[in-house]
Structures are given as C-alpha cells and as structure tokens.
Amino acid sequence: MRREPMDPEGARGRLSEALALATELGVLPEVARCRQSLVRLHHRLGDRAAAAEHLGAAVALFRQLGATFWAQRAEAEVSESR
C-alpha cells in the first residue's frame, strides 16, 4: 500500500470545510465526528490548545446527542496518545 506524505494544512483545510458544511446542514453527528478528527490532527501536530478546544466541543455534542459511547471513545483516544 502506498502512503502519501502527511499534508497537515491540506487535512486541516478539508476538515474545516467538512465541519462548516456539516454545521450549515445541521448534521450534528457529523459535526461531532469532524471535531473528533480535528482533535486527532491537532494532537498529532502538537497543538494541544486546538486539540483541547475541539475535544471539548466534540464530547459535549456527542453527549447532547446521547452518544455517550462516542464521547468516551473521543476522550480515550486523546488519553491513549499522550
């Protein structure tokens, strides 16, 4: 399998676009998943403040949606990668 080099700015841009579209359309589960993906990206890049901001928003939204499994999973992913 061929792996392309990581393009953090490209990934950030595409995830931001996806987040904006999901927000505009009101697709809340997708909003939370986009934020969860942004947590992973920012964490990988060492931007702890941005990761924490997106994590808080993702977890709050997952909980609001009654998706406690996904809220716990998002929190666990960050904890495991520290």
N, C-alpha and C positions, 0 to 999 in steps of 0.2 A: 504494500500500500504506500502510495506517495504522500508525503506530508509537506504541505506548503509552510513556509516560514510564517511565524505569528505576525499578524498585522494589527497591533493594538488599536491604532487610530481608526483603521477601517472597521474593526469589530465594534469599537465604541460608537462610531457613526451609524452603523447598521442597527445596533441595538437601540440607540436613541431614536432612530426613525421608527423602529418597531414599537417602542414604548409610546411614542407620540401618536401613532396610528391606533394602537390598542386603546389608549386613553380617549382619543377622539371618538372611537366607535363604542366606547363603554364596555369593552370586553374585559371585565375586571380580572378573571383568572389569568388572562394573557398579560395584563399589566403586571401582575404579581410575578409571573414567570420571567418577563423581561427584566424586572428589577433583580430577580434572583440571578439571572445571567450576568447582569452588570456587577453584582456583588462578586461573582467569581472572577470576572475580568479585572476589576479594580484591586481585588485581593492579590491576584497573580502579579499585577503591576506594582504592588507595594503601596497603593493609595488607600491606606486604612480608613481615612476620613470619608472618602466617597463610598467605600465598601460598606461602612457602618451606616451611612445615610440610606443607601439602597436596601440594606438588610432590614433596618427598622421599618421602612415603608413596605417591603415585601411581606415581612412577618405580620405586620398589622393588617394588611389587606387579606392575606391568607386566613387569619383568624376571623376577620369580619365576614369572610365568605364561608366560615365553618370548616375550613380546610386545615384543621389542626395538624394532620399528618405532614402536610407540605410545609407548614410553619416550622414544625420541629425539625424537619429534614433540612430546611434552609439554615437554621441555626446550627445544626450538627455539622453541616458541610464546612462552615466557617471555623468551627471549633476544631475539627479534624485537621484542617490545613494549617493551623498555627504551629 
